[in-house]
Amino acid sequence: MKKLALALLTICAFSNIALSAPGKETLYNKSITQVEGFFPRVDGSFVGDPMPVANNGKIDVYYLNDIRGGSDLGVHAFHLLETSNFYKYTNRSEVIPYINNIDDPELLLGTGSIIKAGDTYHAWYTAHNENVFPVESVMHATSKDRINWVKHPEDTILPGDNYRGNDFRDPHVVWIEDHQEYWMLITTRSNGRGIIARYASKDLKNWEDKGIFFNNDTITSNSNLECPTLVPFNGKWYLSFSDQWPLRLTQYRVADKPEGPWRKTNKFVFDGPGFYAGKMVLNKDRLFVFGWTPTKSGSHDQGSIDWAGNLVAHELVANDKGELNSIIPQELNQTIEANPGKETSLTSQKTLTTATQFGTFDSYIYEPLPKQGVLKASIDLPSGGMVMSFGLTNEQVNQSVLNVVFNKSKGQVYFFNTAFDTLNRDNAQSWVDVPLGEKVELEVLIQDSIAVFYINNQAAFSTRMYAMPNNTWSISLPKNDQFNAQLSIKEMI
């Protein structure tokens, strides 16, 4: 108890330090009031760990703002984007600041959640600082207007003896009607395992530790289960989380009651590893998930994967098994249709023969894709599948290092960041399971270096490809397969 008391005193003491004036990066961010795009970010910063909240038909997307090489010691203030159509966003900029003091628990802010009770909004969020103990704690702030927040350090929740002080984060608060209480799910560790803990409260102030809510059932039980959400939808309850390692997949489980038991269906992800930290939100009986697709160091395809990137959103539709299919949000589809950009049919410029170590292919070459647009494709898969290669140099398909492989026999789609010629012996950077029959139907949202594939109206697959813009691309099928395809491109202007 003495250790916890000292930690709490540390938190309360340092939280009374006056906040510093906004840095130049924050002031620049505040000057940008509108952002447009399929996958938005505000110029000068990147989107990390979105926290979506329904707001009278619109969606408020709070997120951790990532400034690289900023002038402050602190990082990851809460920022806010608002949208009604998933394309045009209002930027409210910084709403909950970190505390720019190396000894303050709020030097780095981490994921949380926002919930409205009566006329008051409550944000529960992570404070992280490796210079204090515990390293992570859960903190509270309130607001009347969603934008101006008052912090309440006296409400801080500490991990105590039951959970690891270095991993106690990502609080998600939800009202449970059946129990007439609020539940808070927390990412933490117990006995060397990554788990989700549950706290309960009647008043959003006094919380009781209810122990382990979900025990890790992923392929690596010691992995942390980050950014959990708990949502009722379509007569069932859905629990989501992102495994911090090794797969880095945003996963979900299904139950008939909010307390479980939780079952893992055959399909249990929203996207591939190119989409992380996804959190669900229910908006007028429709379900969505918001995550981010990472950038790479040096803005180069061979660079290491960064933390944070661009915002990505999918609508989720349940099938008769309770599995969730990821599709383009209806509002975004309507926005695309209303855009005055021209839609044109695509035909290949030429056909080449591509010899590889694993077979010979007929490759169909296409002109560069627009800076932002929608590629639609209906393509027959007569035999093994196909490969879509991007960022071609001098139309050398076998040297392409950006390859999306549709493997018909395995029912999987892969993204390889290695040469076409050696795909059979290389490891995929990301993948997603999706049944592939005699035909594949695609809608691909393209924005600069990002391409998100929506496959057969069932699965989403997010990729980052820096060499894609301004370069030709191709579709390759095993030689002697008849090529039957209808393709079109709609440019967004």
C-alpha positions in Angstrom: 0.0 0.0 0.0 2.9 2.4 0.7 4.2 2.0 -2.8 0.8 2.7 -4.3 0.3 5.7 -2.1 3.7 7.2 -3.0 2.9 6.7 -6.7 -0.5 8.4 -6.4 1.2 11.3 -4.6 3.7 11.6 -7.4 0.9 11.7 -10.0 -1.2 14.3 -8.1 1.9 16.5 -7.4 3.2 16.6 -10.9 -0.3 17.0 -12.5 -0.5 20.4 -10.8 2.4 21.7 -12.9 1.2 24.5 -15.2 0.9 23.4 -18.9 3.4 24.9 -21.2 2.4 27.1 -24.1 1.6 25.2 -27.3 4.6 24.3 -29.4 5.1 25.4 -33.0 3.9 22.0 -34.3 0.6 22.3 -32.4 0.1 25.9 -33.6 0.6 24.7 -37.2 -1.9 21.8 -36.7 -4.5 24.2 -35.3 -4.2 26.4 -38.4 -5.5 23.5 -40.6 -9.3 23.3 -40.1 -10.3 20.8 -42.9 -8.8 17.6 -44.2 -10.0 15.5 -47.1 -9.2 12.0 -48.2 -9.9 8.3 -47.9 -7.1 8.0 -45.3 -6.7 11.4 -43.6 -4.0 12.8 -41.5 -3.2 16.5 -40.7 -0.1 17.8 -42.5 2.9 17.6 -40.2 1.7 14.8 -38.0 0.4 11.2 -38.1 -2.6 9.3 -36.7 -2.1 6.8 -34.0 -4.6 4.7 -32.1 -8.0 6.3 -33.1 -10.8 6.4 -30.4 -14.1 6.8 -32.4 -17.3 8.1 -30.7 -20.7 8.4 -32.2 -22.1 11.9 -32.0 -25.6 12.5 -33.4 -25.0 10.5 -36.6 -21.5 11.9 -37.0 -18.4 10.3 -35.7 -15.8 12.0 -33.6 -12.4 10.4 -34.1 -10.1 11.2 -31.2 -6.6 9.9 -31.8 -3.0 10.1 -30.5 -1.2 12.8 -32.5 2.2 11.6 -33.6 4.7 14.4 -34.3 8.1 13.1 -35.4 11.1 15.2 -34.3 8.9 17.7 -32.5 10.3 20.4 -30.2 8.6 19.1 -27.0 9.7 16.4 -24.6 6.1 15.1 -24.4 4.3 13.2 -27.2 0.9 11.9 -28.3 -1.6 14.6 -27.2 -5.3 13.7 -28.0 -6.5 15.3 -31.2 -9.9 15.3 -32.7 -11.3 14.8 -36.3 -15.0 15.0 -37.0 -16.7 13.4 -40.0 -20.1 12.5 -41.4 -19.1 11.0 -44.7 -15.6 9.4 -44.0 -14.0 11.7 -46.6 -14.3 15.3 -45.3 -13.0 15.8 -41.8 -13.1 18.8 -39.5 -9.9 19.2 -37.6 -10.4 20.3 -34.0 -6.7 19.8 -33.3 -5.4 19.3 -29.8 -8.0 18.7 -27.1 -6.2 16.8 -24.3 -2.6 17.8 -24.0 0.3 15.8 -22.5 2.3 17.5 -19.8 5.7 18.6 -21.1 7.7 17.7 -18.0 10.1 14.8 -17.9 9.0 13.8 -14.4 5.2 14.0 -15.0 3.2 10.7 -15.5 1.4 12.4 -18.5 4.6 13.0 -20.4 3.2 10.6 -23.0 -0.5 10.0 -23.5 -1.8 6.6 -24.5 -5.1 5.2 -25.8 -8.3 5.5 -24.0 -12.0 6.1 -24.6 -14.7 8.7 -24.4 -18.2 8.2 -23.1 -21.1 10.6 -22.4 -23.1 10.4 -19.2 -25.9 12.9 -18.9 -24.5 16.2 -20.1 -20.9 15.4 -19.4 -18.2 13.6 -21.5 -15.8 11.4 -19.7 -12.3 10.5 -21.2 -10.4 7.8 -19.5 -6.9 7.5 -21.0 -3.4 6.2 -20.4 -0.5 8.2 -18.8 2.9 6.8 -19.6 6.4 7.8 -18.4 9.3 5.5 -17.8 10.8 8.0 -15.3 8.1 7.4 -12.7 6.4 4.4 -11.1 4.2 2.9 -12.1 5.2 3.5 -15.7 1.5 3.4 -16.8 -1.7 4.5 -15.1 -5.3 5.3 -16.1 -6.4 8.9 -15.8 -9.7 10.8 -16.1 -10.8 14.1 -17.7 -14.3 15.6 -18.3 -15.8 18.0 -20.8 -19.2 19.6 -21.6 -18.4 20.3 -25.2 -16.1 17.4 -26.3 -13.3 19.9 -27.0 -12.4 21.6 -23.8 -11.3 19.2 -21.1 -10.6 19.3 -17.3 -8.3 16.7 -15.9 -9.0 15.0 -12.6 -5.7 13.4 -11.3 -7.5 12.5 -8.0 -9.4 9.8 -10.0 -6.2 8.1 -11.3 -6.4 4.3 -11.3 -3.1 2.4 -10.6 -2.3 -1.2 -11.4 -1.7 -2.3 -7.8 -0.3 -5.7 -7.1 -2.5 -7.6 -9.5 -1.2 -6.2 -12.7 2.1 -5.2 -14.2 3.0 -1.5 -13.7 4.7 -1.2 -17.1 1.6 -2.5 -18.9 -1.6 -1.0 -17.6 -3.2 1.0 -20.4 -5.9 1.5 -23.1 -9.0 1.9 -20.9 -12.2 1.3 -22.7 -15.4 2.3 -20.9 -18.9 1.0 -21.8 -22.3 1.1 -20.2 -23.7 -2.4 -19.6 -27.4 -2.2 -19.4 -28.0 -5.7 -18.1 -25.8 -5.0 -15.1 -26.7 -1.3 -14.7 -23.0 -0.4 -14.4 -20.1 0.8 -16.4 -17.3 -1.5 -17.3 -13.7 -0.5 -17.9 -11.5 -2.9 -19.9 -7.8 -2.4 -19.5 -4.8 -3.9 -21.4 -2.4 -5.4 -18.9 -0.5 -8.4 -17.8 -1.0 -11.1 -15.2 1.4 -14.0 -14.5 3.4 -13.4 -17.6 0.3 -13.4 -19.9 -1.3 -10.6 -21.8 -4.8 -10.2 -20.5 -7.7 -7.7 -20.5 -8.8 -6.8 -17.0 -12.2 -5.5 -16.0 -13.2 -2.8 -13.6 -16.8 -1.8 -12.7 -18.4 1.4 -11.5 -21.8 2.8 -10.9 -20.8 6.5 -11.1 -17.7 6.7 -13.4 -15.6 7.7 -10.4 -15.3 4.8 -8.0 -14.0 1.7 -9.7 -13.7 -1.9 -8.4 -11.2 -4.4 -9.8 -13.2 -7.4 -11.1 -10.2 -9.4 -12.2 -9.4 -11.0 -15.6 -12.1 -10.4 -18.2 -10.3 -12.0 -21.2 -7.4 -14.4 -21.1 -5.1 -14.4 -24.1 -6.1 -17.1 -26.6 -3.8 -15.9 -29.5 -0.9 -17.9 -30.8 1.5 -16.1 -28.4 -0.1 -16.0 -24.9 2.4 -13.4 -23.6 1.4 -10.8 -26.2 -0.3 -7.7 -24.9 -3.9 -7.3 -26.2 -4.0 -3.6 -27.0 -6.8 -1.1 -27.6 -9.8 -3.3 -26.6 -13.4 -2.4 -27.3 -16.7 -4.1 -26.3 -19.8 -3.5 -28.4 -23.3 -5.0 -28.7 -24.3 -5.6 -32.3 -26.8 -7.7 -34.3 -27.9 -9.6 -31.1 -24.4 -10.5 -30.0 -21.5 -9.0 -28.2 -18.1 -8.3 -29.9 -14.8 -7.9 -28.1 -11.9 -6.6 -30.1 -8.2 -6.1 -29.5 -4.8 -5.9 -31.3 -2.1 -8.4 -30.5 1.1 -6.5 -29.9 3.2 -9.3 -31.3 3.9 -11.4 -33.3 1.1 -11.0 -35.9 -0.1 -7.5 -35.0 -3.7 -8.2 -36.1 -6.8 -6.4 -34.9 -8.9 -9.4 -33.9 -12.4 -9.9 -32.5 -14.3 -12.5 -30.5 -18.1 -13.2 -30.2 -20.4 -13.9 -27.3 -24.1 -14.0 -26.5 -23.6 -12.0 -23.3 -21.2 -9.1 -22.4 -19.3 -11.2 -19.9 -18.8 -14.1 -22.4 -17.8 -16.9 -22.8 -15.9 -15.6 -25.9 -15.6 -17.7 -29.0 -13.1 -17.4 -31.9 -14.9 -17.9 -35.2 -13.2 -19.1 -38.4 -12.9 -15.4 -39.4 -11.6 -13.3 -36.5 -9.8 -10.3 -38.0 -11.0 -7.0 -39.6 -8.0 -6.6 -41.9 -4.4 -7.7 -42.3 -1.3 -6.5 -40.3 -1.3 -3.3 -42.4 -4.2 -2.1 -40.2 -3.5 -1.8 -36.4 -5.1 -0.6 -33.2 -8.6 -0.8 -34.6 -11.4 0.2 -32.3 -15.1 -0.4 -32.9 -17.9 2.1 -32.6 -21.6 1.7 -33.0 -23.4 4.5 -34.8 -27.2 4.2 -35.2 -27.2 0.4 -35.2 -24.3 0.2 -37.7 -20.9 -0.9 -36.7 -17.5 0.5 -37.8 -13.9 0.0 -37.0 -11.2 2.7 -37.1 -7.4 2.0 -37.1 -4.3 3.2 -38.8 -2.0 1.9 -41.5 1.6 2.6 -40.8 4.2 4.7 -42.6 7.7 3.3 -43.2 11.0 4.9 -42.3 12.4 7.2 -45.0 9.1 6.9 -46.9 10.7 3.9 -48.6 9.2 0.5 -49.3 12.2 -1.2 -47.7 12.1 0.9 -44.6 11.1 -0.4 -41.2 7.5 0.0 -40.1 6.7 3.1 -38.1 4.2 3.6 -35.3 1.2 5.6 -36.6 0.3 6.7 -40.1 -3.0 7.4 -41.8 -6.5 6.8 -40.5 -8.4 3.9 -42.1 -12.1 3.1 -41.4 -14.2 0.1 -42.4 -17.9 -0.6 -42.0 -18.6 -4.0 -40.4 -21.5 -6.3 -41.5 -22.3 -9.5 -39.7 -23.0 -12.7 -41.6 -25.3 -15.5 -40.5 -22.4 -17.1 -38.5 -21.8 -13.9 -36.5 -18.6 -13.2 -38.4 -17.9 -9.6 -39.4 -17.2 -8.6 -43.0 -15.3 -5.4 -43.7 -16.7 -3.2 -46.4 -16.5 0.4 -47.6 -18.7 2.7 -45.4 -21.9 3.5 -47.2 -21.4 7.3 -46.7 -18.0 7.0 -48.4 -19.5 5.1 -51.3 -22.0 7.9 -51.7 -19.3 10.5 -51.6 -17.3 8.7 -54.3 -20.4 8.4 -56.5 -21.1 12.1 -56.1 -17.6 13.2 -56.9 -17.3 14.8 -60.4 -14.2 12.9 -61.2 -14.4 10.8 -64.4 -14.8 7.1 -64.3 -13.1 5.3 -67.2 -12.7 1.7 -68.3 -9.2 0.3 -68.3 -7.5 -1.8 -70.9 -4.0 -3.1 -70.7 -1.3 -1.3 -72.7 0.5 -4.5 -73.6 0.9 -8.2 -72.6 4.3 -9.6 -71.6 5.6 -13.0 -70.7 7.1 -13.1 -67.2 9.3 -16.1 -66.3 9.9 -16.8 -62.6 11.4 -19.5 -60.5 7.9 -20.9 -59.8 6.3 -20.7 -63.3 5.6 -18.6 -66.3 3.0 -15.9 -66.4 1.1 -13.7 -68.8 1.4 -10.1 -67.5 -1.0 -7.3 -68.5 0.5 -3.8 -68.1 -1.6 -0.8 -67.1 -1.0 3.0 -67.0 -0.2 4.6 -63.6 -3.1 5.0 -61.2 -4.4 8.4 -60.1 -3.2 10.2 -57.0 -6.5 9.4 -55.4 -9.3 7.2 -56.8 -11.1 3.9 -56.8 -10.0 0.9 -58.9 -12.9 -1.5 -59.6 -12.1 -5.0 -61.0 -13.9 -8.2 -61.7 -11.3 -10.8 -62.7 -11.7 -14.5 -63.5 -9.4 -16.9 -61.7 -9.3 -20.0 -63.9 -6.5 -21.9 -62.0 -4.2 -20.9 -59.2 -4.9 -17.2 -58.8 -3.2 -14.0 -59.8 -0.6 -11.4 -58.8 -1.1 -7.6 -58.9 2.3 -5.9 -59.1 2.8 -2.2 -58.5 5.5 0.4 -59.0 6.9 -1.2 -62.1 10.2 0.1 -63.5 10.6 -0.2 -67.3 7.7 -2.7 -67.2 10.0 -5.3 -65.7 7.3 -7.3 -63.9 9.6 -10.0 -62.5 11.6 -7.3 -60.7 8.6 -5.7 -59.0 8.9 -5.6 -55.2 5.3 -4.6 -54.5 3.1 -7.7 -55.1 -0.4 -8.6 -54.0 -0.9 -12.3 -54.4 -4.4 -13.9 -54.7 -3.9 -17.5 -53.8 -7.0 -19.3 -54.8 -6.2 -22.8 -53.4 -5.3 -21.4 -49.9 -8.1 -18.8 -49.8 -5.6 -16.1 -48.8 -4.3 -12.7 -50.2 -0.7 -11.8 -49.4 1.3 -8.6 -49.7 5.0 -9.2 -50.5 7.6 -6.5 -50.3 10.0 -8.7 -52.3 10.7 -9.4 -55.9 8.0 -11.2 -58.0 10.7 -13.6 -59.3 11.3 -15.1 -55.8 7.8 -15.0 -54.2 7.8 -18.7 -53.7 10.7 -18.5 -51.2 10.0 -15.2 -49.5 7.8 -14.3 -46.5 4.8 -12.1 -47.0 4.7 -8.8 -45.1 1.0 -9.1 -44.5 -1.9 -11.3 -45.4 -5.7 -11.9 -45.0 -7.9 -14.9 -45.3 -10.7 -14.6 -47.8 -12.4 -17.3 -49.9 -11.5 -17.0 -53.6 -13.7 -18.7 -56.2 -13.8 -18.6 -59.9 -13.9 -14.8 -59.9 -12.6 -12.1 -57.6 -14.4 -8.8 -57.2 -12.3 -5.8 -56.0 -12.7 -2.2 -55.0 -9.4 -0.6 -54.2 -9.2 2.8 -52.5 -6.0 4.5 -53.6 -4.5 7.6 -52.0 -0.9 8.4 -52.6 1.1 5.5 -51.2 -1.9 3.7 -49.7 -4.0 1.0 -51.3 -6.8 -0.6 -49.3 -8.3 -3.7 -51.1 -11.9 -4.6 -50.5 -12.2 -8.2 -51.6 -15.5 -10.0 -52.6 -17.4 -7.6 -50.3 -16.1 -9.7 -47.4 -12.6 -8.6 -46.4 -10.4 -5.5 -46.3 -6.7 -5.6 -46.9 -4.6 -2.4 -46.2 -1.2 -1.8 -47.8 1.4 0.9 -48.0 3.3 1.1 -51.3 5.6 4.1 -51.8 6.6 3.2 -55.4 3.0 2.9 -56.6 2.3 6.5 -57.6 3.3 7.5 -61.1 4.4 4.1 -62.1 2.8 1.4 -64.3 1.3 -1.7 -62.7 0.3 -5.2 -63.9 -2.0 -8.2 -63.4 -0.3 -11.6 -63.9 -2.0 -15.0 -64.4 -0.4 -18.4 -65.0 0.5 -18.7 -68.7 -2.3 -20.1 -70.8 -5.0 -19.0 -68.4 -7.6 -17.0 -70.3 -7.6 -13.4 -69.2 -11.1 -12.2 -68.6 -11.4 -8.9 -66.7 -13.5 -5.8 -66.4 -11.6 -2.9 -64.8 -12.4 0.8 -64.3 -10.9 3.7 -62.4 -12.8 6.6 -60.8 -10.5 9.6 -60.0 -11.4 11.8 -57.1 -11.0 15.5 -57.8 
